[in-house]
Amino acid sequence: MTRIWKPDVNSTGGLKRREFLGGAAALGVLAATATGFAPGGVLAQEPKRGGHLKLGLKGGAATDTLDPAGYSAGVAFVTGRCWGDTLVESHPDTGVAVPALAESWEASADAATWTFKIRKGVTFHDGSPMTIADVLATLKRHSDAGSKSGALGLLGSIRSFEDKAGDLVITLAEGNADLPLILSDYHLIIQPGGGVENPDAAVGTGPYKLVSFEAGVRTTFEKNANDWRSDRGFVDSVEIIVMNDTTARIAALSSGQVHFISAVEPKTVELLKRAPIVEILQTGGKGFYSFLMHCDTAPFDNNDLRLALKYAIDRQEILDRVLSGYGTLGNDYPVNMAYALAPDGIEQRAFDPDKAAFHYKKSGHSGPVLLRTAEAAFPGAVDAAVLFQESAKKAGIAIDVKREPDDGYWTNVWNVQPFSASYWGGRPTQDSRYSTSYVSNAEWNDTRFKRPDFDKLVLQARAELDETKRRALYKTMALIVRDEGGLILPVFNDYLNACSKQVKGYVHDIGNDVSNGYVASRVWLDA
């Protein structure tokens, strides 16, 4: 085995992000040591311990589960981070892989065989030791062909995983420079016995232990006294309250009923700023607002109709009026400059009623198309759909907007109906972004984009260790999705949350919203 790269844990904080990522990418793979390269970085002040942290979060429903395989929306995302850990995490500033339950790793020269040293002395909440057997069972459950896990598409290239003298050895069908970061996916929480017998028990190794769970209402946790880390879990208890209504979240924070709220709508930022006890938390990242068309379902199986709708949306108007400028323009592929090796030189698609009308006429379609939306999709999703409807009219395209109930939207509408509003948080790498929802067999292929030639490009880029060649492959992939896929991506959003000024230590994490889901374990209360 050959250790490919070993970061200097005392100096990475001083590197510029682009410089750091560039050096890692040039070597092809990332490795890490177990010497305290903490994802949260150096704390600005000594945390205070104790207190009861209350979070008012959007993205919960009566259909929620505690099985991490089925996690899809905001409340489940944060819930899983409270009770569970993954093998690997990502650094909030750079996005590179850092140790968690795997304390170090190394790869073969072709990045096809990886060896992970599993951390010793870690116990589950039920008192049982975490072992290599639990790791193997977890990976098997999520990667089995019949799995319904949201991570299934990420694990498709694994040929085998085995225990070799207590180490996890993963052999891939082809090299993958991003494997450590894939194992940071939030579905891949290590559970006793892999969670096979009781996947929704919420027994893990995380900083908090489950006390109660009422789907779509609230979840409570207590401190895990046997947590293996000292830099997480500063409060004694956590309460996650589902607050899908924007007004309710704002009122709860402003009145001191909760300490933190997610999904602040851009149009409410100025109002919240007036509250003397409130702090706005703005983080750039990889998340995006979108409209999804099923490429295998009429009338969206016609690429000219898909192109017509892509040209018929006024992206700048949505950025200005729905996001109040808190974001950047999208270009109908799911990658922005926050990703390493992001493509450049791709012409920005602009609102063009003439081109939209041309492709609409060429499609042969007539009559309105039905777009389903709900505020559950993303803040301002209903307004964005109406703006889309109005801009499409200028191209002679009729869009009927149907507002769906917030509750159950992610079960009954998203990934079910052929044209709907959606939100995606970031993924650690371009490979994981495409593998999650664009390869043909991905469980969450929510545009029904199924192209064998595209699948081959994903595999080719995954195994390519030459940075220049890999960047070129990613550009080709972006152009295919942009020009032939079912994704309409008008904007990448900044993550907007808010907290009481009692809350300290919030980490702005480029990985995903709400401090990449770790908000409850990274902050403390300065009462």
ABEGO torsion letter per residue (X at the ends): XBBABBBBAAAAAABBAAAAAAAAAAAGBBBBBAAGBBAAEBBABBBBBEEBBBBBBBGBBAABBABAAABABAAAAAAAAAABBBABBBBAAAGBBBBBABABBBBBAAGABBBBBBBBGBBBAAGBBBBAAAAAAAAAAAABAABABAAAAAAAABABBBBBGGBBBBBBABBBAAAAAAAABAAABBBBGGGAABAAAGBBABABBBABBBBGABBBBBBBAABABAABGABABBBBBBBABAAAAAAAAAAGABABBBGBBAAAAAAAAABAABBBBBBBBABBBBBBBBAABOAAABAAAAAAAAAABBAAAAAAAAAGGBEBBBAGBABBAABBGBBBGBBBBBBBAAAAAAAAAAAGBBEBBBBBBBAAABBGAAAAAAAAAAAAAAAGBBBBBBBBBABGAAAAABGABABBBBBBBBBABAAAAAAAAABAABAABAAGBBBAAAAAAAAAAAABABAAAAAAAAAAAAAAAAAABABBBABBBBBBBBBBAABBGBBBBAABBGGGGAAAAABBBBX
